[in-house]
C-alpha cells in the first residue's frame, strides 16, 4: 500500500510539474509561431482532446491485461510514449510537429493518469478515499507551485527547447517507480465480453453516477479566460514572464492550502453541502479578476482562486470515486474524468477563446460566473 501512495504522489506531482509549459507553451505559440490569442486557445484545447477519451484507456486496462497484469505494463509503456512526445517537440520545432507531439505526449500521460486512478479506486475504502484524493491533488498542487516559480524564469535562462526536454524527462520517473512495484496476476475469464457488456449496462442504470457527471460538466464548462488573460497581464499590465510564472505558483500554493484545509476541517463535511457552497464561492470569486491592477493584487486574487478551486474540485473527485462501480473501476472513473476534461479543457478553452475574440475579457468573466451557477440545482439531487 505504501508504494501505491508513492505512485499516486509521483504521477500527480508530475502532472503539476507540467505547469512548466503553462507559461512557456502559450508564449512560444504566440511569439515564435505568431498565432493570435484565440488561435493559441484553440490549439491548447485541441491538445487536451486525448484526455476526453480516457474511458477507452480504462476499458483496455480493465479488460485486456498485458503479461497477466492490468496496470504496471500500461503505465510503463504510456509514460515512455509521453516522454517521447515531448522530446519530439524539443528536437523538431514546427507548428504541425508541435501539435502532433502534444497529442502523443498527452495520450501517453492520459493513459498513465487513467491506469493510476484505476489503482487508486481499486484499493480505496471509505476510510482512505478522502486521504488518497487529498494526497494526489495536494502533490499535483505542489508540483504546479514549483514549476510555476521556474516556468517563466526558465524561458529566459534555458529557452523553449530545453524546457521541453526537461518535461520529456519527467514521465521517466513514473517508469522508475512502477518498475519497483508488484501486481497480482489477472487471469482473463470466460465470458469476458458478456461481463463487460453487463457492467456497462449497469453503469448506465446508475442514476447517481450520471448526476455526478452532469454536475462536473456544468461546473467546469464555464468559458475560460486563462489564455487571453495571460497575454493581457504581459502585454497590457506589463507583467514579466517571471511574474506570470510566480502567479501560477501562487495559485498552486493556494491549492496546497486548500488541501490542508480540506484534510483538516472539511473531509467529514457532507459532500453535497460542501459542493453547494463551493459553487457559490466559485461564482463570486470569478469577479475578483476585475481587481487585478498590480502584481500585489494579482498575487492575492490568484491565491484565493487557488484555494477555492481546490475546495470545489476535491469533493467532486471524492464523490466520483464513490459512485464508480467496482470490477471496472478505471473505466467508470475515467468516464467521469473525461466528461470533466471535455468541459474544462476542450469546451471551456475553445469557448473562452471564441468569446474573447468577439466580446473581450470583461464580458467573458461575467458569463463564466453566471454559468457556474448552472451546476447548483444538480447538487440537490446528489446523495452524501
Secondary structure, DSSP 8 states (H G I E B T S, - for coil): -HHHHHHHHHHHHHHHHTTHHHHHHHHIIIIIS---HHHHHHHHHHHTGGGTTHHHHHHHHHHS-BTTBSSHHHHHHHHHHHHHHHHHHHHS-SHHHHHHHHHHHHHHHHHHHHHHHHHHHHH--TTTHHHHHHHHHHHHHHHHHHHHHHHHHHHHHTHHHHHHHHHHHHHHHHHHHHHT---------TTHHHHHHHHHHHHHT-HHHHHHHHHHHHHH-S---HHHHHHHHHHTS---HHHHHHHHHHHHHHHHHHHHHIIIIITTS-HHHHHHHHHHHHHHHHGGGGG--SHHHHHHHHHHHHHHHHHHHHHHHHHHHHHS-TTSHHHHHHHHHHHHHIIIIIIHHHHHHHHHHHH-HHHHHHHHHHHHGGGHHHHTT---
